[in-house]
Every structure is written in C-alpha cells, then in structure tokens.
Amino acid sequence: MAIWGVIPAAGLGARMSSETPKQHLLLQGETLLQRSCRTLLDSTLVDNLVVVIAADDTGYVDLPSAIQTRVITAIGGATRCESVAAGVKTIIEHADEHTWALVHDAARPLLSQRDLVHLISLVAQEGSQGGLLATPVADTLKHSSADQSVDATVSREGLWQAQTPQMFRAGALLAALNRAKQDGVVVTDEASAMEHAGIQPQLVAAKDPNFKITHNADLQLANAWLASRPTAVHE
C-alpha cells in the first residue's frame, strides 16, 4: 500500500496582509510549509511527498525538505484545485493511479502524528473510497441577510468542519478534480470534488488542534498553543 503526500503551496495567502507568502511565514522558528512537510516526512506511513510551489517561488529551495530524497516538487496553477491536480499528476507519473494521495495544507502546521495515523488507519482499507480529517461543528450557526443581520439560525446537527489531510486514490481524485473543472463546479477541497463525482468520503474525527492559519491572529494563536505545551508532545 503506497501513500504519497501532496502539499499545495503555490498561493500567496492574501488574507494575511503580508508581503511574504503565507507558507513561508515562521512558526516556532520553522516556516509553515517546512513544518507541514516535516510532519508528513516524519511518518513511516508516508512513502514520498510532492510539494507544489509557484513557478517564481525562491524561498522553498532554502528549506530542509527541499533536499530530501523522498520529496519531489511540482509547479502549481492559479487555483488550489489546479495545484492539487498538478501534485496528483506527479504521483501518477512516479507511482500509479492506485497510490493513495494524502493532500495536506501547508497552512495547517499543527497536524499531530496521532491524527495522521488515525486517518490513515481508518481510510487506507480495501474498498475504501477515501476520507478526511474533520471536526463536528460545536458553535451555534447563523445565516445572514444581505446587511449581515441574522436571517436564521441553522441547525448544526450532522455538520462538520473539513480539515486536511484528505486522502483518496490518485487516479480517482484526479478524475474528480478534472470533472469538477469541466462542469464549472468550484471545489474548495478534495472531498467536494469527490462528492461531485458521486463519492461519499469518510469523516474521521480529529483529536488534536489542527486549525488553519488564515489571519495573523491564527498565527499568534498557533505560536501560543505550541509554546504552552511540553516539547515532547508538540508533534
């Protein structure tokens, strides 16, 4: 059973309001991208890793992961979907379409080894069509009107917040991404592409914090959370 990681890191992270692309911002002395790469490379369950970068990225070559023999780079596209497709194509070129593609965001650098193992152990089964880390929605949800006043309270029953990694067979995922693009469907994660193709991915509950770094406040929170924990349990 082969498992290849894919980290799409070709975006700019415009919502961070930083001149530095988000994936190259520092968290506890490491860039977000390097930390996410290291988490996957530290796992004995992940065979190789494809890092998808922008054509003009000059920061990646300085990272420790750039010289790892298990790491291959690919050039991303204008959207996350195109970058993921480029990474999955690289997997198929170097392995085959049946290889598991484990897609993880560089902007989720807090992924724990416990959750990574948990996801793989539940999803990498014979006959599985794939799955993703997620957490059940805990907050009360409100639907807004055009002026941002509350229009309705939305039931949170059965609702989950999708995270990464998301894990699917490379061939099936590439076909789903291509189909969504052809149909003009905007997909915000790999699972939504698979759903559009008629697949029902498995939801795997995350046990540890794995929030996405979107705004500066998220980066500050991640730093504080890591600093508050003993070194031995950071991973």
Residue pairs with C-beta under 8 A, 6 or more apart in sequence:
1 100
1 124
2 47
2 95
2 96
2 98
2 99
2 100
3 45
3 46
3 47
3 99
3 100
3 102
3 120
3 124
3 167
4 46
4 47
4 48
4 49
4 50
4 91
4 95
4 99
4 100
4 101
4 102
4 170
5 40
5 41
5 46
5 48
5 49
5 50
5 102
5 103
5 104
5 165
6 49
6 50
6 52
6 84
6 87
6 88
6 91
6 101
6 102
6 103
6 104
7 33
7 36
7 37
7 40
7 49
7 50
7 51
7 52
7 87
7 103
7 104
7 105
7 106
8 52
8 76
8 80
8 83
8 84
8 87
8 103
8 105
8 106
9 23
9 33
9 51
9 52
9 53
9 57
9 60
9 76
9 83
9 106
10 52
10 53
10 54
10 57
10 75
10 76
10 77
10 83
11 21
11 22
11 23
11 54
11 76
11 80
11 83
12 21
12 22
13 21
13 22
13 23
13 25
13 107
15 214
15 215
16 22
16 25
16 213
16 214
16 215
16 216
16 219
17 216
18 25
18 216
21 54
21 57
21 59
22 32
22 106
22 107
22 213
23 31
23 32
23 33
23 106
23 107
24 31
24 32
24 33
24 59
25 31
25 32
25 213
25 219
27 35
27 109
27 213
27 219
27 222
27 223
27 226
28 35
28 223
28 226
28 227
30 38
30 109
31 59
31 63
32 106
32 107
32 109
32 213
33 51
33 60
33 63
33 65
33 106
34 63
34 64
34 65
35 109
36 104
36 105
36 106
36 107
36 108
36 109
36 111
37 49
37 51
37 63
37 65
37 71
37 106
38 64
38 65
39 104
39 109
39 111
39 113
39 116
39 235
40 46
40 49
40 102
40 104
40 116
41 49
41 65
41 68
41 70
41 71
42 113
42 235
43 113
43 116
43 117
45 116
45 117
45 120
46 102
47 70
48 70
48 71
48 72
48 94
48 95
49 65
49 68
49 70
49 71
49 72
50 71
50 72
50 73
50 74
50 87
50 90
50 91
51 60
51 65
51 66
51 71
51 72
51 73
51 74
51 87
52 73
52 74
52 75
52 76
52 83
52 84
52 86
52 87
53 60
53 73
53 74
53 75
53 76
54 75
54 76
55 75
60 66
60 73
65 71
66 73
72 90
72 94
74 86
74 87
74 89
74 90
75 86
76 82
76 83
76 86
76 87
77 83
77 85
77 86
80 188
81 177
81 180
81 181
81 187
81 193
84 103
84 173
84 177
84 190
85 174
85 177
85 178
87 101
87 103
88 101
88 103
88 170
88 173
88 174
88 177
89 174
91 99
91 101
91 170
92 99
92 170
92 171
92 174
95 170
96 170
96 171
97 169
97 170
97 171
97 172
97 174
98 169
98 170
98 171
99 169
99 170
100 123
100 124
100 167
100 168
100 169
100 170
101 167
101 168
101 169
101 170
101 173
102 120
102 165
102 166
102 167
103 164
103 165
103 166
103 167
103 168
103 173
103 190
104 111
104 164
104 165
104 166
105 164
105 212
107 212
107 213
107 214
108 163
108 164
108 210
108 211
108 212
108 213
109 213
109 222
110 208
110 209
110 210
110 211
110 222
110 225
110 226
111 133
111 164
111 165
111 208
111 210
112 207
112 208
112 210
112 235
113 235
114 207
114 208
115 133
115 206
115 207
115 208
115 210
116 165
118 204
118 207
119 131
119 132
119 133
119 165
119 167
119 204
120 167
122 131
122 202
122 204
123 130
123 131
123 167
123 202
123 204
124 167
128 202
129 168
129 169
129 172
129 194
129 199
129 200
129 201
129 202
130 166
130 167
130 168
130 169
130 172
130 173
130 191
130 194
130 199
130 201
130 202
131 166
131 167
131 201
131 202
131 203
131 204
132 162
132 163
132 164
132 165
132 166
132 167
132 189
132 190
132 191
132 201
132 202
132 203
132 204
133 163
133 164
133 165
133 166
133 204
133 205
133 206
133 210
134 160
134 161
134 162
134 163
134 203
134 204
134 205
134 206
135 160
135 161
135 163
135 205
135 206
135 210
136 156
136 159
136 160
136 161
136 205
137 156
137 159
137 160
137 161
138 156
139 156
140 153
140 156
141 153
141 154
141 155
141 156
141 159
142 150
142 151
142 152
142 153
142 154
143 150
143 151
143 152
143 153
143 154
144 150
144 151
145 151
160 203
162 189
162 191
163 206
163 210
163 212
164 189
166 189
166 190
166 191
166 201
168 176
168 190
168 194
168 201
172 194
172 197
172 199
173 190
173 193
173 194
175 197
176 190
176 193
176 194
176 196
176 197
176 199
177 187
177 190
177 193
179 193
179 196
179 197
180 186
180 187
180 192
180 193
180 196
180 197
183 196
185 193
185 196
187 193
187 196
191 201
194 201
195 201
209 225
211 218
211 221
211 222
212 218
213 219
213 222
226 234
